[in-house]
Amino acid sequence: MAAAFSLIPELDEIVKNGTAEKRAEAIERISGLFLQGAAHFETRHVALFDDILVGLVPATEIETRAELAERLSKLDNAPPTLVKQLARETEIRVSGPILSRSPLLDDPTLVDIARGKGQEHLAAISGRPTLSPSVTDVIVRRGDREVVRSVAANAGAQFSESGYSGLIKRATDDGMLALTVGQREDLSAASLKQLVAKSVDVVRRRLFDMAKPQQKAAINQAMIELSGAPKSQPQVRDFEPAQRAILVLHQAGELDEAALLGFAKQHKYEESVAALAALTGMRISVVHQLVLGDRYDPVLLLGKSIGLEWATVRALVVLRLGPGRVASGPDIEEARINYDRLSPATAQRVLTFWRLRDKGKPA
């Protein structure tokens, strides 16, 4: 300590009894000396300055501490104890620069500060060049909307599985966050599917529009999987008679929505599927698989893509359940709400994807 105090005459007296102006002047002289030689200092030299400044800085004015923090935040060999001291300050003008970029803050320190400080501190941490999953876990859990959006937009931030689950949960009622998360290159296919599943139609559409080419394919695939399209062929049915009947209707100019609705209401499954296939331009075998999937979503997508009224779509939803079975009130109401929310553009994009995927497959 004697060697440290010798850097500036009467420093011991300044630390103990000096005025704010004297302390500010001392810090300016010491920090200036440090910054001038920082590139050449060894560890023992840095420790010397650390000893001096740790005792001197806390008693100075906020403006002085803030200026010092700004200067030290850019150094990778700044006095480490002082840096952590500044990072824990409640005044964000002081702690902010250190939290935002100082390379000397390790994960345990960042996690501890993130757990105990407020939103301003979390916001500062969220913008660091790199963030580990242990830190982002805390930010996602404690951060407000703006903080979580900030960390989600940080390309240098890494997220654990639980961190991504937290982001997606927060994105359920935050479309901007959903769009931000959806554009992350490190988002897994499973997480993307979960995000798409929890997003409303308008967000799904914007996700698709803003996505990179490889992400567009993943979003389409997620939508298809969510639609419940089966991976294996369901029970074998004979569609040839129905196909001939539909062809006759088509040639007579009578194949329209009214005809489809009539088939569905009469529980004529083969005729309904053949008519829907003709109206959508898809193969009967593909429409058959889509209609009999685990969920009704493909029926909604097919109906919306060609502009069917809800009454017709409802009849098709009921038809897929089979004879003697009816859809419950809540299920039908949920399907109606989802159908109203579904945009024709989204439905047509999915339909196009289905067609492209089916192209070239054997009949």
C-alpha positions as CSV (number, residue, x, y, z in Angstrom):
1,M,0.0,0.0,0.0
2,A,2.9,2.4,0.7
3,A,4.1,2.0,-2.9
4,A,0.5,2.7,-4.1
5,F,0.1,5.8,-2.1
6,S,3.4,7.1,-3.3
7,L,1.9,7.6,-6.8
8,I,0.3,10.8,-5.7
9,P,1.6,12.9,-2.8
10,E,-0.6,13.0,0.2
11,L,-3.0,10.5,-1.2
12,D,-3.7,8.9,2.2
13,E,-4.9,12.3,3.5
14,I,-7.1,12.7,0.4
15,V,-8.7,9.3,0.9
16,K,-9.4,10.0,4.5
17,N,-10.3,13.7,4.7
18,G,-10.2,15.2,1.2
19,T,-13.1,17.1,-0.3
20,A,-15.1,15.8,-3.2
21,E,-13.1,18.0,-5.6
22,K,-9.8,16.7,-4.2
23,R,-11.0,13.1,-4.5
24,A,-12.2,13.6,-8.1
25,E,-8.9,15.2,-9.0
26,A,-7.0,12.3,-7.5
27,I,-9.1,9.8,-9.4
28,E,-8.6,11.7,-12.6
29,R,-4.8,11.7,-12.1
30,I,-4.6,8.0,-11.1
31,S,-7.0,6.7,-13.8
32,G,-5.2,8.9,-16.4
33,L,-1.9,7.4,-15.3
34,F,-3.4,3.9,-15.5
35,L,-4.9,4.4,-18.9
36,Q,-1.7,5.7,-20.3
37,G,0.2,2.6,-19.4
38,A,-2.5,0.0,-19.3
39,A,-1.3,-1.7,-22.5
40,H,2.0,-2.4,-20.8
41,F,1.1,-3.1,-17.2
42,E,1.7,-6.5,-15.6
43,T,-0.7,-8.1,-13.2
44,R,1.1,-6.6,-10.2
45,H,0.8,-3.1,-11.6
46,V,-2.9,-3.5,-12.2
47,A,-3.3,-4.8,-8.6
48,L,-1.5,-1.7,-7.3
49,F,-4.0,0.6,-9.0
50,D,-6.8,-1.7,-7.9
51,D,-5.8,-1.2,-4.3
52,I,-5.7,2.5,-4.6
53,L,-8.9,3.1,-6.5
54,V,-11.1,0.6,-4.5
55,G,-10.7,2.7,-1.5
56,L,-10.9,6.1,-3.2
57,V,-13.8,5.7,-5.7
58,P,-16.7,5.0,-3.4
59,A,-16.4,8.4,-1.7
60,T,-16.5,10.4,-4.9
61,E,-19.4,12.0,-6.7
62,I,-21.6,10.0,-9.1
63,E,-20.4,11.9,-12.1
64,T,-16.8,11.0,-11.3
65,R,-17.6,7.3,-10.9
66,A,-19.7,7.3,-14.0
67,E,-16.9,8.8,-16.1
68,L,-14.4,6.3,-14.6
69,A,-16.7,3.4,-15.3
70,E,-17.1,4.4,-18.9
71,R,-13.3,4.5,-19.4
72,L,-12.6,1.2,-17.6
73,S,-15.5,-0.7,-19.3
74,K,-13.5,-0.8,-22.5
75,L,-10.3,-2.3,-21.0
76,D,-9.6,-6.0,-20.7
77,N,-7.0,-5.4,-18.0
78,A,-8.9,-2.9,-15.9
79,P,-8.6,-3.2,-12.1
80,P,-10.8,-6.3,-11.5
81,T,-12.0,-5.6,-8.0
82,L,-12.9,-2.0,-8.9
83,V,-14.8,-3.2,-12.0
84,K,-16.9,-5.6,-10.0
85,Q,-17.5,-2.9,-7.4
86,L,-18.7,-0.4,-10.0
87,A,-20.9,-3.1,-11.7
88,R,-22.8,-3.6,-8.4
89,E,-23.6,0.1,-8.0
90,T,-27.3,0.9,-7.8
91,E,-26.8,4.1,-9.9
92,I,-27.1,2.8,-13.5
93,R,-25.0,5.7,-14.9
94,V,-22.1,4.0,-13.0
95,S,-22.9,0.3,-13.4
96,G,-24.4,0.5,-16.9
97,P,-21.2,0.8,-18.9
98,I,-19.5,-2.0,-17.0
99,L,-22.5,-4.3,-17.2
100,S,-22.9,-3.6,-20.9
101,R,-19.4,-4.4,-22.1
102,S,-16.7,-5.0,-19.5
103,P,-14.9,-8.3,-20.4
104,L,-13.9,-8.7,-16.7
105,L,-17.3,-9.7,-15.4
106,D,-17.6,-13.5,-15.1
107,D,-20.9,-15.5,-15.2
108,P,-21.3,-15.9,-11.5
109,T,-21.0,-12.1,-11.0
110,L,-23.5,-11.4,-13.8
111,V,-25.9,-14.0,-12.5
112,D,-25.8,-12.5,-9.0
113,I,-26.3,-9.0,-10.2
114,A,-29.2,-10.1,-12.5
115,R,-30.9,-11.8,-9.7
116,G,-30.6,-8.9,-7.3
117,K,-30.9,-5.7,-9.3
118,G,-33.7,-4.0,-11.2
119,Q,-34.7,-3.7,-14.8
120,E,-32.2,-1.1,-15.8
121,H,-29.4,-3.4,-14.8
122,L,-31.0,-6.3,-16.6
123,A,-31.3,-4.2,-19.7
124,A,-27.6,-3.3,-19.5
125,I,-26.6,-6.9,-19.2
126,S,-28.9,-8.0,-22.0
127,G,-26.9,-6.0,-24.5
128,R,-23.5,-7.6,-23.7
129,P,-21.6,-9.0,-26.8
130,T,-21.9,-12.5,-25.4
131,L,-24.2,-14.0,-22.8
132,S,-24.1,-17.6,-21.5
133,P,-27.3,-19.6,-20.8
134,S,-26.9,-19.3,-17.1
135,V,-27.2,-15.5,-17.4
136,T,-30.0,-15.5,-20.0
137,D,-32.0,-17.9,-17.9
138,V,-32.2,-15.2,-15.2
139,I,-32.9,-12.4,-17.6
140,V,-35.8,-14.3,-19.3
141,R,-37.3,-15.1,-15.9
142,R,-37.0,-11.7,-14.3
143,G,-36.9,-9.2,-17.2
144,D,-39.8,-7.0,-18.2
145,R,-41.0,-7.0,-21.8
146,E,-38.4,-4.6,-23.2
147,V,-35.5,-6.4,-21.4
148,V,-36.7,-9.8,-22.8
149,R,-37.1,-8.4,-26.3
150,S,-33.5,-7.0,-26.0
151,V,-31.9,-10.2,-25.0
152,A,-33.8,-12.2,-27.6
153,A,-32.5,-9.8,-30.3
154,N,-28.9,-10.3,-29.1
155,A,-27.1,-12.6,-31.6
156,G,-24.4,-13.2,-29.0
157,A,-26.8,-14.5,-26.4
158,Q,-27.1,-18.2,-25.9
159,F,-30.2,-19.9,-24.4
160,S,-30.8,-23.1,-22.6
161,E,-33.7,-25.3,-23.4
162,S,-35.6,-23.9,-20.5
163,G,-34.6,-20.4,-21.5
164,Y,-36.1,-20.9,-25.0
165,S,-39.2,-22.3,-23.4
166,G,-39.4,-19.2,-21.3
167,L,-39.0,-17.0,-24.3
168,I,-41.7,-18.8,-26.2
169,K,-44.0,-18.6,-23.3
170,R,-43.5,-14.9,-23.0
171,A,-44.0,-14.6,-26.8
172,T,-47.5,-16.0,-26.5
173,D,-48.9,-12.5,-25.9
174,D,-46.0,-10.5,-27.4
175,G,-46.0,-10.6,-31.2
176,M,-42.8,-8.6,-31.5
177,L,-41.0,-11.0,-29.2
178,A,-42.3,-13.9,-31.3
179,L,-41.0,-12.4,-34.5
180,T,-37.6,-11.7,-32.8
181,V,-37.3,-15.3,-31.4
182,G,-38.4,-16.7,-34.8
183,Q,-35.5,-15.1,-36.6
184,R,-32.8,-16.5,-34.3
185,E,-30.5,-18.8,-36.2
186,D,-29.9,-21.0,-33.2
187,L,-33.6,-21.8,-32.7
188,S,-34.1,-25.5,-32.9
189,A,-36.8,-27.1,-35.1
190,A,-38.6,-28.2,-32.0
191,S,-38.6,-24.7,-30.5
192,L,-39.7,-23.2,-33.8
193,K,-42.6,-25.6,-33.9
194,Q,-43.5,-24.7,-30.3
195,L,-43.3,-21.0,-31.2
196,V,-45.5,-21.4,-34.3
197,A,-48.0,-23.4,-32.3
198,K,-48.4,-20.6,-29.7
199,S,-48.6,-17.7,-32.2
200,V,-51.7,-16.2,-33.6
201,D,-52.2,-16.3,-37.4
202,V,-51.0,-12.7,-38.1
203,V,-47.7,-13.5,-36.3
204,R,-47.3,-16.8,-38.1
205,R,-47.7,-14.9,-41.4
206,R,-45.2,-12.3,-40.4
207,L,-42.8,-15.0,-39.2
208,F,-43.0,-16.6,-42.6
209,D,-42.6,-13.3,-44.5
210,M,-39.6,-12.2,-42.5
211,A,-37.8,-15.5,-42.3
212,K,-34.7,-16.5,-44.3
213,P,-35.2,-19.1,-47.0
214,Q,-34.1,-22.0,-44.8
215,Q,-36.4,-20.8,-42.0
216,K,-39.4,-20.5,-44.3
217,A,-39.1,-24.2,-45.1
218,A,-38.9,-25.0,-41.3
219,I,-41.9,-22.8,-40.6
220,N,-43.9,-24.5,-43.3
221,Q,-42.9,-27.9,-41.9
222,A,-43.9,-26.8,-38.4
223,M,-47.3,-25.7,-39.6
224,I,-47.8,-28.9,-41.5
225,E,-46.9,-31.0,-38.5
226,L,-49.1,-28.9,-36.3
227,S,-51.9,-29.5,-38.7
228,G,-51.8,-33.1,-37.8
229,A,-51.2,-34.4,-41.3
230,P,-50.6,-38.1,-40.9
231,K,-47.3,-39.8,-41.9
232,S,-48.9,-43.0,-43.0
233,Q,-51.8,-44.0,-45.2
234,P,-55.1,-44.4,-43.3
235,Q,-57.6,-47.1,-44.1
236,V,-58.1,-48.1,-47.7
237,R,-61.1,-46.6,-49.4
238,D,-62.4,-46.9,-53.0
239,F,-62.6,-43.4,-54.4
240,E,-63.1,-44.4,-58.1
241,P,-67.0,-44.2,-58.1
242,A,-66.9,-40.9,-56.3
243,Q,-64.2,-39.6,-58.6
244,R,-66.4,-40.5,-61.6
245,A,-69.4,-38.8,-60.0
246,I,-67.4,-35.6,-59.3
247,L,-66.1,-35.5,-62.9
248,V,-69.7,-35.6,-64.2
249,L,-70.6,-32.7,-61.9
250,H,-67.5,-30.8,-63.0
251,Q,-68.3,-31.3,-66.7
252,A,-71.9,-30.1,-66.0
253,G,-70.6,-27.0,-64.3
254,E,-72.2,-28.1,-61.0
255,L,-69.2,-28.8,-58.9
256,D,-69.2,-26.0,-56.3
257,E,-69.3,-25.3,-52.6
258,A,-73.0,-26.2,-52.4
259,A,-72.3,-29.6,-53.8
260,L,-69.5,-30.2,-51.4
261,L,-71.7,-29.1,-48.5
262,G,-74.4,-31.5,-49.6
263,F,-72.0,-34.4,-49.7
264,A,-70.6,-33.6,-46.2
265,K,-74.0,-33.2,-44.6
266,Q,-75.0,-36.6,-46.0
267,H,-71.9,-38.1,-44.6
268,K,-70.7,-39.2,-48.1
269,Y,-67.1,-39.3,-47.3
270,E,-65.6,-40.4,-50.6
271,E,-67.6,-37.9,-52.6
272,S,-66.7,-35.1,-50.1
273,V,-63.0,-35.9,-50.4
274,A,-63.1,-36.2,-54.1
275,A,-64.9,-32.9,-54.4
276,L,-62.5,-31.1,-52.1
277,A,-59.6,-32.6,-54.0
278,A,-61.0,-31.2,-57.3
279,L,-61.7,-27.8,-55.8
280,T,-58.2,-27.5,-54.3
281,G,-56.3,-29.1,-57.2
282,M,-54.8,-31.8,-55.0
283,R,-54.7,-35.5,-55.3
284,I,-57.5,-37.4,-53.6
285,S,-55.1,-39.6,-51.6
286,V,-53.4,-36.5,-50.2
287,V,-56.7,-34.8,-49.2
288,H,-57.8,-38.1,-47.7
289,Q,-54.7,-38.2,-45.4
290,L,-55.2,-34.6,-44.4
291,V,-58.8,-34.9,-43.6
292,L,-58.3,-38.0,-41.4
293,G,-55.4,-36.6,-39.5
294,D,-55.3,-36.3,-35.7
295,R,-56.4,-32.7,-35.8
296,Y,-58.9,-30.6,-37.8
297,D,-56.4,-27.9,-38.8
298,P,-55.8,-29.3,-42.3
299,V,-59.5,-29.1,-43.0
300,L,-59.4,-25.4,-42.0
301,L,-56.4,-24.7,-44.2
302,L,-58.0,-26.5,-47.2
303,G,-61.3,-24.6,-46.7
304,K,-59.7,-21.2,-46.2
305,S,-57.4,-21.7,-49.3
306,I,-60.5,-21.8,-51.6
307,G,-62.7,-19.5,-49.6
308,L,-65.3,-21.9,-48.2
309,E,-67.9,-20.6,-45.8
310,W,-67.7,-21.8,-42.2
311,A,-70.9,-23.9,-42.6
312,T,-69.2,-26.0,-45.2
313,V,-66.0,-26.3,-43.2
314,R,-67.9,-27.2,-40.1
315,A,-69.6,-30.0,-42.0
316,L,-66.2,-31.3,-43.1
317,V,-64.9,-31.2,-39.5
318,V,-67.9,-33.2,-38.3
319,L,-67.5,-35.6,-41.3
320,R,-63.9,-36.5,-40.5
321,L,-65.1,-37.9,-37.1
322,G,-67.0,-40.7,-38.8
323,P,-70.6,-41.9,-38.6
324,G,-72.3,-41.7,-35.2
325,R,-69.8,-39.3,-33.7
326,V,-70.3,-35.6,-33.2
327,A,-67.9,-32.8,-32.3
328,S,-68.4,-31.3,-28.9
329,G,-69.5,-27.7,-28.6
330,P,-66.1,-26.4,-27.3
331,D,-64.2,-28.2,-30.1
332,I,-66.5,-26.7,-32.8
333,E,-66.3,-23.2,-31.3
334,E,-62.5,-23.5,-31.1
335,A,-62.4,-24.5,-34.8
336,R,-64.6,-21.6,-35.8
337,I,-62.4,-19.1,-34.0
338,N,-59.3,-20.5,-35.6
339,Y,-61.0,-20.5,-39.0
340,D,-61.9,-16.8,-38.6
341,R,-58.3,-16.0,-37.6
342,L,-56.7,-17.9,-40.4
343,S,-55.8,-15.8,-43.4
344,P,-56.3,-16.9,-47.0
345,A,-52.7,-16.0,-47.8
346,T,-51.3,-18.3,-45.1
347,A,-53.6,-21.1,-46.1
348,Q,-52.6,-20.8,-49.7
349,R,-48.9,-20.9,-48.8
350,V,-49.4,-24.1,-46.9
351,L,-51.5,-25.5,-49.7
352,T,-48.7,-24.7,-52.1
353,F,-46.2,-26.4,-49.9
354,W,-48.3,-29.5,-49.7
355,R,-48.5,-29.6,-53.5
356,L,-44.8,-29.2,-53.9
357,R,-44.1,-31.9,-51.3
358,D,-46.5,-34.2,-53.1
359,K,-45.2,-33.4,-56.5
360,G,-43.5,-36.4,-58.1
361,K,-44.8,-39.0,-55.6
362,P,-46.5,-42.0,-57.1
363,A,-50.3,-42.0,-57.2
